[in-house]
Amino acid sequence: MFNRTDDKITTSQAAVFLTNTVLGAGILTMPRYITQAMKTPDSWVTILLGGIIVMLAILLMVKLSQQFPGQTVFQYARKIAGKFPSKLLCLLLVVYFIMIAGFEIRSLAEVTLFFLLEGTPIWAVILPFIWVGTYLVLGGINSIARVFQIIFPITILVLLASYGFSLRLFDINNFRPVLGNGVLPVLHGLKSSVLVYTGSEVVMTLVAFMQHPNQAVKAMMGGIAIPFALYFLTIVFVIGGLSIDSVITSTWPTIDLIRSFEYTGFFVERLEFPLMVIWLMQMFCNFCSFFFQASLGISQLFKFSVTPVIYVMVPIIFLAAMVPRSLQDLFALGDAIGTIGLTLFVLVPVLLSFIWIIRKKGLKQHV
């Protein structure tokens, strides 16, 4: 039962958990929607600025969570904001996690259909992944973290190898002129760059499960630094290999980059298939993390036993995944989730921290 936080994870597991939560379908589409927002080859600057902003927000979340040892945001929010405002805020967070879980499992299914199982009914791909995810989530956060630790190094290895082989297509001229239109496009793309870190809010629950919460800053900074570096490399290699015109018109630009070359005589001549297989596993990890967060939230908010909550979540997440009728609808849902995430990203940690600081000062003055 993980409605309590007695199922502990190590510092390294917490870092990997955050990394696998943030890395999802976004890496396959991120170069396109950031470049579309900017219309210049300066996306790499925007990614760097967005990453710094997210790191500061995560630092704030960690410091707030450390004030309430062994408690998640679903538990300590009540102590800060009161019963009804906190419940409303946390319910928004749960709905947000359900939406992302549905989005990730639908994205996984769309990629599978597009590249591997064309013509298969979408529900026939979604349901097995949800069932397997249910089995994993029932094991609690430690079981999920162990699976993440297995998949994570394989993901990094395959992704970096794919980027390394794509160097033959790389052209530094695709990044010129640097800041040719000034800093305004960079600022315009800042929202899109922050959105690729959607899911970082899980920090406010992860700290409670850590064996050594005093090491949470190191774990969470390390956990977000890896997606930060991978997103930066993705932007650099995809735009450098394809040019911004090709990136803007591509549905899955990262995959298109890997499909643009082959190595004859190498043990795998076309690298998009290993990349696709491992990235489907990565998107599954991403889905399981949000499935866990949503179930945890309902369990702690309403003091329900967690097992029935997980089973109730299955049809809800399935319906959330089936809402988009087309790929365009799916991308529109992704944009909406990103905007909601950006709002919650600011609203939950900043608002709760502000109220907590005021209340602490009030208590000191009262004493």
C-alpha positions in Angstrom: 0.0 0.0 0.0 1.6 3.2 -1.1 -1.0 5.6 0.3 1.7 5.9 3.0 5.3 6.7 2.0 7.0 3.7 3.6 8.1 2.2 0.3 11.5 3.9 0.0 13.8 4.5 -2.9 17.5 5.3 -3.0 19.0 8.6 -4.1 20.1 7.2 -7.5 16.7 5.6 -8.0 15.0 9.0 -7.3 17.3 10.7 -9.9 16.5 8.0 -12.5 12.8 8.1 -11.7 12.7 11.9 -12.4 14.7 11.4 -15.6 12.4 8.7 -16.9 9.4 10.7 -16.0 10.5 13.8 -18.0 11.9 11.8 -21.0 8.9 10.7 -23.1 7.3 11.3 -26.4 8.5 14.9 -26.4 12.0 14.0 -27.6 10.5 12.7 -30.8 8.5 15.8 -31.6 10.3 18.6 -29.5 12.6 19.9 -32.3 9.5 20.5 -34.5 7.3 22.5 -32.2 10.1 24.6 -30.7 11.4 25.4 -34.2 7.8 26.2 -35.4 7.4 28.6 -32.4 10.7 30.4 -33.2 11.2 30.1 -37.0 14.9 30.5 -36.4 17.8 28.0 -35.9 18.4 29.3 -32.3 16.3 26.6 -30.6 19.4 25.5 -28.7 19.6 28.8 -26.9 15.9 28.5 -25.9 16.4 24.9 -24.6 19.3 26.2 -22.4 17.3 29.0 -20.9 14.2 26.8 -20.4 16.3 24.2 -18.6 17.7 26.8 -16.2 14.2 28.0 -15.4 13.0 24.4 -14.7 16.0 23.7 -12.5 15.2 26.7 -10.4 11.5 25.6 -10.1 12.6 22.1 -9.1 14.9 23.5 -6.5 12.0 25.4 -5.0 9.9 22.2 -5.0 12.6 20.2 -3.3 13.1 22.8 -0.6 9.3 23.0 0.0 9.0 19.2 0.2 11.9 19.0 2.7 9.9 21.1 5.1 7.5 18.1 5.5 9.5 14.9 5.8 7.8 11.7 4.6 4.8 13.6 3.1 3.9 14.2 -0.5 2.3 17.4 -1.9 -1.1 15.6 -1.6 -0.6 15.5 2.2 1.3 18.7 3.1 -0.7 21.0 0.9 -3.5 20.8 3.4 -1.2 22.0 6.2 -0.2 25.0 4.0 -3.4 26.1 2.2 -6.2 24.6 4.2 -8.6 21.7 3.5 -10.7 22.9 0.5 -8.2 25.0 -1.5 -5.5 22.3 -1.1 -7.9 19.6 -2.2 -8.9 21.6 -5.3 -5.3 22.3 -6.2 -4.3 18.6 -5.7 -7.3 17.4 -7.7 -6.1 19.6 -10.6 -2.7 17.9 -10.3 -4.3 14.5 -10.4 -6.4 15.3 -13.5 -3.2 16.7 -15.1 -1.3 13.4 -14.4 -4.2 11.4 -15.8 -4.1 13.6 -19.0 -0.4 13.1 -19.4 -0.7 9.3 -18.8 -3.4 9.1 -21.5 -1.3 11.3 -23.9 1.9 9.3 -23.4 0.2 5.9 -23.9 -1.7 7.2 -27.0 1.6 8.7 -28.4 3.2 5.3 -27.8 0.4 3.6 -29.7 0.6 6.1 -32.6 4.3 5.6 -33.0 3.9 1.9 -32.9 1.1 2.0 -35.6 3.1 4.4 -37.8 6.3 2.5 -37.8 5.6 -1.1 -36.8 1.9 -2.3 -36.8 0.2 -0.3 -39.5 -3.5 -1.1 -39.8 -3.9 -2.5 -36.2 -6.8 -1.0 -34.2 -5.5 1.7 -31.9 -7.2 0.2 -28.8 -5.5 -3.2 -29.5 -2.2 -1.5 -28.9 -3.2 0.8 -26.0 -4.9 -1.9 -23.8 -1.9 -4.3 -23.5 0.4 -1.5 -22.5 -2.1 -0.2 -19.9 -2.5 -3.8 -18.4 1.3 -4.2 -18.1 1.5 -0.8 -16.6 -1.1 -1.7 -14.1 0.8 -4.7 -13.0 4.0 -2.6 -12.5 2.2 0.2 -10.6 0.6 -2.3 -8.3 4.2 -3.2 -7.1 4.7 0.4 -5.8 7.4 3.0 -6.4 10.3 0.7 -5.6 9.3 -1.8 -8.3 8.8 1.0 -10.8 12.2 2.5 -10.0 13.9 -0.9 -10.5 12.4 -1.2 -14.0 13.5 2.3 -14.7 17.0 1.5 -13.7 17.1 -1.3 -16.2 15.7 0.6 -19.1 17.5 3.9 -18.5 21.1 3.0 -19.4 19.9 1.2 -22.6 17.9 4.3 -23.6 21.0 6.6 -23.2 23.3 4.2 -25.0 21.0 3.7 -28.0 20.1 7.4 -28.3 23.7 8.6 -28.1 24.9 5.9 -30.5 22.1 7.1 -33.0 23.2 10.7 -32.6 26.9 9.7 -33.0 26.2 7.9 -36.3 24.1 10.9 -37.6 27.3 13.1 -37.4 27.8 12.3 -41.1 24.8 14.5 -41.9 25.7 17.3 -39.5 26.1 20.7 -41.0 27.1 23.6 -38.7 25.7 26.1 -41.3 22.2 25.0 -40.4 22.6 27.1 -37.2 23.7 30.3 -38.9 23.1 33.1 -38.4 23.2 32.9 -34.6 20.6 35.2 -33.1 20.1 36.6 -36.6 16.6 38.0 -35.7 17.7 39.1 -32.2 16.6 37.7 -28.8 12.8 38.1 -29.4 12.4 34.7 -31.2 14.3 33.0 -28.3 12.0 34.5 -25.7 9.0 33.6 -27.9 10.1 30.0 -27.9 10.8 29.9 -24.2 7.3 28.6 -23.4 7.7 25.7 -25.7 11.1 24.9 -24.3 9.8 24.8 -20.7 7.0 22.5 -21.8 9.4 19.7 -22.8 10.1 19.3 -19.1 6.4 18.6 -18.4 6.2 16.1 -15.5 8.8 17.6 -13.3 6.0 18.2 -10.7 6.6 14.6 -9.6 9.5 16.0 -7.5 6.8 17.1 -4.9 6.0 13.4 -4.3 9.4 11.8 -4.9 11.2 13.5 -2.0 8.8 11.8 0.4 9.8 8.4 -0.8 13.5 8.9 -0.5 15.6 7.0 2.0 17.8 10.1 2.4 15.6 13.2 1.8 18.6 15.4 2.8 20.2 14.4 -0.5 17.1 15.4 -2.5 18.6 18.5 -4.1 21.5 16.4 -5.5 19.2 13.7 -6.7 16.6 16.0 -8.4 19.3 18.2 -9.9 21.0 15.2 -11.3 17.7 13.7 -12.5 16.7 16.8 -14.5 20.3 17.5 -15.8 20.1 14.3 -17.9 17.0 15.3 -19.9 18.4 18.8 -20.1 21.5 17.5 -21.8 19.6 15.0 -24.0 17.1 17.7 -25.2 20.0 20.0 -26.0 21.8 17.3 -28.0 18.6 16.4 -29.7 18.0 20.0 -30.9 21.6 20.3 -32.0 21.8 17.0 -34.0 18.3 17.2 -35.5 18.6 20.8 -36.7 22.2 20.3 -37.7 21.3 17.1 -39.7 18.0 18.2 -41.2 17.8 22.0 -41.3 15.0 24.1 -39.8 12.8 23.8 -43.0 12.8 20.0 -42.8 12.3 20.0 -39.1 9.2 22.3 -39.2 7.5 20.0 -41.8 8.3 16.7 -40.2 5.9 14.9 -37.9 8.6 12.9 -36.0 11.8 14.9 -36.8 14.1 12.9 -34.4 13.1 9.6 -36.1 13.4 11.1 -39.5 17.0 12.1 -38.7 17.9 8.5 -37.8 16.1 7.2 -40.9 18.2 9.5 -43.1 21.2 7.3 -43.1 22.3 3.7 -42.9 25.6 1.9 -42.2 26.2 -0.9 -44.7 28.0 -3.9 -43.1 27.2 -2.7 -39.6 25.4 -5.2 -37.3 22.3 -2.9 -37.5 22.3 -1.1 -40.8 19.2 1.1 -40.1 19.2 2.5 -36.5 15.6 3.7 -36.4 14.4 0.2 -35.4 16.6 -0.1 -32.3 15.8 3.5 -31.4 12.0 2.9 -31.9 12.0 -0.3 -29.7 13.9 1.4 -26.8 11.9 4.6 -27.1 8.7 2.7 -26.8 10.0 1.3 -23.6 11.0 4.8 -22.5 7.5 6.1 -23.2 6.0 3.2 -21.3 8.2 4.2 -18.3 6.9 7.7 -18.7 3.3 6.5 -18.7 3.8 4.3 -15.6 5.2 7.2 -13.6 2.1 9.3 -14.3 -0.2 6.4 -13.7 1.5 6.0 -10.3 1.3 9.7 -9.4 -2.4 9.9 -10.3 -3.3 6.8 -8.3 -1.2 8.0 -5.3 -3.0 11.4 -5.4 -6.5 9.9 -5.3 -5.4 7.4 -2.6 -3.9 10.1 -0.3 -6.5 12.8 -0.9 -9.5 10.6 -0.1 -7.7 8.0 2.1 -8.7 5.1 -0.1 -6.9 1.8 -0.3 -4.6 2.1 -3.3 -5.3 -1.3 -5.1 -8.9 -0.4 -6.0 -7.8 3.1 -7.0 -5.3 1.6 -9.5 -8.0 -0.6 -11.1 -10.4 2.3 -11.3 -7.7 4.3 -13.1 -7.4 1.8 -15.9 -10.7 2.7 -17.8 -10.2 6.4 -17.0 -6.7 6.4 -18.5 -8.0 4.3 -21.5 -10.7 6.9 -22.1 -8.2 9.8 -21.8 -6.0 8.0 -24.4 -8.9 7.6 -26.8 -10.1 11.2 -26.7 -7.9 12.5 -29.6 -9.5 11.4 -32.9 -6.4 12.0 -35.0 -2.7 12.7 -34.8 -3.4 16.4 -35.1 -5.8 16.2 -32.1 -3.1 14.4 -30.2 -0.6 17.1 -30.8 -3.2 19.7 -29.9 -3.8 17.8 -26.6 -0.1 17.8 -26.0 0.0 21.6 -26.4 -3.0 21.9 -24.0 -1.3 19.7 -21.5 1.9 21.7 -21.8 0.0 25.0 -21.1 -1.8 23.4 -18.1 1.5 22.0 -16.9 3.2 25.4 -17.1 0.4 26.9 -15.1 0.5 24.2 -12.4 4.3 24.4 -12.5 4.1 28.0 -11.3 0.9 27.8 -9.3 1.5 24.8 -7.1 5.1 25.2 -5.8 5.3 29.0 -6.0 1.8 29.6 -4.4 2.3 26.9 -1.7 5.8 28.3 -0.9 4.6 31.8 -0.7 1.7 30.9 1.7 4.1 28.7 3.8 6.6 31.6 4.1 3.9 34.0 5.2 2.5 31.5 7.7 5.9 30.8 9.2 6.6 34.5 9.6 3.2 34.9 11.2 3.9 32.0 13.6 7.2 33.5 14.6 5.7 36.9 15.3 2.9 35.3 17.3 5.5 33.5 19.4 
